[in-house]
Amino acid sequence: MERFTGADRAFCVREFYKNDNSATVARRKFREHKGLHNFDDTPTLQTIKNWVAKFEETGSTLDKPRLGRPRTSRTEQNIDTVTQSIRENPTQSTRKRARALNVSRTSLQRILKKDLHMHPYKIQLVQELKETDGIQRQNYANEMLNRFTSFNNIMFSDEAHFHLNGHVSKQNCRYWSPINPKLKHQKPLHSPKVTVWAAMSAHGILGPYFFEDGRGRAVTVTSERYVAMIEEFFIPELQNFSGFNARTWFQQDGATSHTSNTAMPVIRQLFPGKVISKRGDISWPPRSPDLTPMDFFLWGYLKAKVYDTNPRSIEALKENIRREMTSISAVTCRAVIDNFRRRLQECRDRNGLHLGDVIFKK
């Protein structure tokens, strides 16, 4: 038996038209008409809109007689039940939700997509911003956009950590909604087992370099080790890199090992007057991985690739990192740097807050 009668549907459609095509008002009028105390006992806004659309198409709010096997799962009542379930817990998986509602997973997915027009949006993992970070991020975006007509001559650098047993996957994190809620989860950084450094520009990638001891074990990046990497690895690599010239800028984040009194003179000598960093010629805003191609592209791309073969040892993991980093083409690098400008523009438009719907496209 349907949850709402033909008279209920007619009442809602009538109130919809009487109140400037407002499903919200029609729903409120229905609750008052029925003497209901809880909106959960009324038809949803989408249900009312579906009735109106059906009325405009067929002259009736009732379902047409169906040919063939009757639809037993995607009923009005089940649609309302799923809607209420989504409202109470939008992050529950379809498998658990189907079991809780006693419907098949296939029927649930059809209701979500075809009847409720919802999509499973992935949660975004972002760093927590402090009170003053927004202003610094906005100032950085403005300065970069005003100073540079092209970002092709900037080398972005960073370290990342890779767990041997894999990485946190967002594949199972979904948020069911008819519109993208842009849900974010703030997380602290943590120490992994392999520490990798690389630099990236529109012309290609330099790296990887692994911070490790003589036995191949990951070590903490200190200012002394960072300077040793610059002098022993980065500078020799630059000599054969076509993207390096006297006008090249260098970006690094504000890590203490990068900005110490030991490291900064070495960086300034290599890139005189052209350092983007804390204490640099252009100040880098803290907690802004979404504004460097290393974080919004490279590390995520690599972590999606290097675990495909399920490496069982540190050496196998490092070999995968080398292989996948080498396979990234200059065409892809240029596309990533093009995306950097759009990120700066959105950061400026959002007053330095977390970015919304900037999507990398090859």
Buried (B, 14 or more C-beta within 10 A) or exposed (E): EEBBEEEBBBBBBEBBEEBEEBBEBBBBBBBEEEEEEEEEEBBBBBBBBBBBEBBEEEEBBBEEEEEEEEEEEBBBEBBBBBBEBBEEEBEBBBEEBBEEBEBEBEBBBBBBEEBBEBBBBEBBBBBEBEEEBBEBBBBBBBBBBEEBEEBBBBBBBBBBBBBBEEBEEBEEBBBBBEEEEBBBEEEEEEEBEBBBBBBBBBBBBBBBBBBBEEEEEBEEBBBEBBBEBBEEBBEEBBEEBEBBEEEBBBBBBBBEBBBBEEBBEBBBEBBEEBBBBBBBBBBBBBBBBBBBBBBBBBBBBBBBBBBEEEBEEBEBBBBBBBEBBEEBEBEBBBBBBBBBBBBBEBBBEBEBBBBEEBEBEE
